[in-house]
Amino acid sequence: MSGQKLTKLQNYEFFHKERSQFLYSDNSDYTDVLKTNDPVLRSLSLYLIQYYNDVSPRCSLNDDCTLTCEIMNKWLNEKEAIYTSNGKCALNSKLWNTYIEELWNILGKSSAKQNWCKRDRPKYGNNEYPDDWIHENCNNTKSIDVSLNCANNPFYKSQEVRPLGDSSSSGSAITEFYGYLLFVILLSSILLYKLSPLGTWLDNK
């Protein structure tokens, strides 16, 4: 992405190609999305990291990157529209804001020329996305991203879970149960012996 200015077609093709190499993935500043097991969010984050860092060196040197910024925004807006059902899936919209939009902010701050590309998000005016294509969980306020580790999910309200007890207390309870069972069996045997004809017959022997 260095050298002469790219044409609109070249910019478009750059953001719509299949990648075979992925750099920057070990940068700890970009790994917050790894808290979720959502494969879509992970993949989109990884691609966004590659694209942004590939064009950032050139665009941070006061090169005119208006077109590059516009196409990168359009690329990401398309992905947002798909993931959030044009903004109608409230749950996915929250997750998108938490991981993707926050990642964009981190990338902008880490550039040599900070925030050289302003985020221009979709407005979804006259939104006619069909409601029957939206899963019911999208607008269920009690839903959480089940793929998330609860400790890392910003939308999960933690609830105190009573411990089931350690191994020593469990073993003690089992021992007490079998002791009680043995007592009942022994008592039943004594009563059976005393009250049954067999017991009377044995006593007379």
HELIX and SHEET records of a PDB file:
HELIX    1   1 LYS A    8  PHE A   14  1                                   7    
HELIX    2   2 SER A   28  LYS A   35  5                                   8    
HELIX    3   3 PRO A   39  CYS A   59  1                                  21    
HELIX    4   4 THR A   66  THR A   84  1                                  19    
HELIX    5   5 ALA A   90  TRP A   96  1                                   7    
HELIX    6   6 ASN A   97  GLU A  101  3                                   5    
HELIX    7   7 GLU A  102  SER A  110  1                                   9    
HELIX    8   8 ASP A  131  TRP A  133  5                                   3    
HELIX    9   9 GLU A  136  ASN A  139  5                                   4    
HELIX   10  10 CYS A  150  ASN A  152  5                                   3    
HELIX   11  11 SER A  167  LEU A  195  1                                  29    
HELIX   12  12 PRO A  197  ASP A  203  1                                   7    
END                                                                             
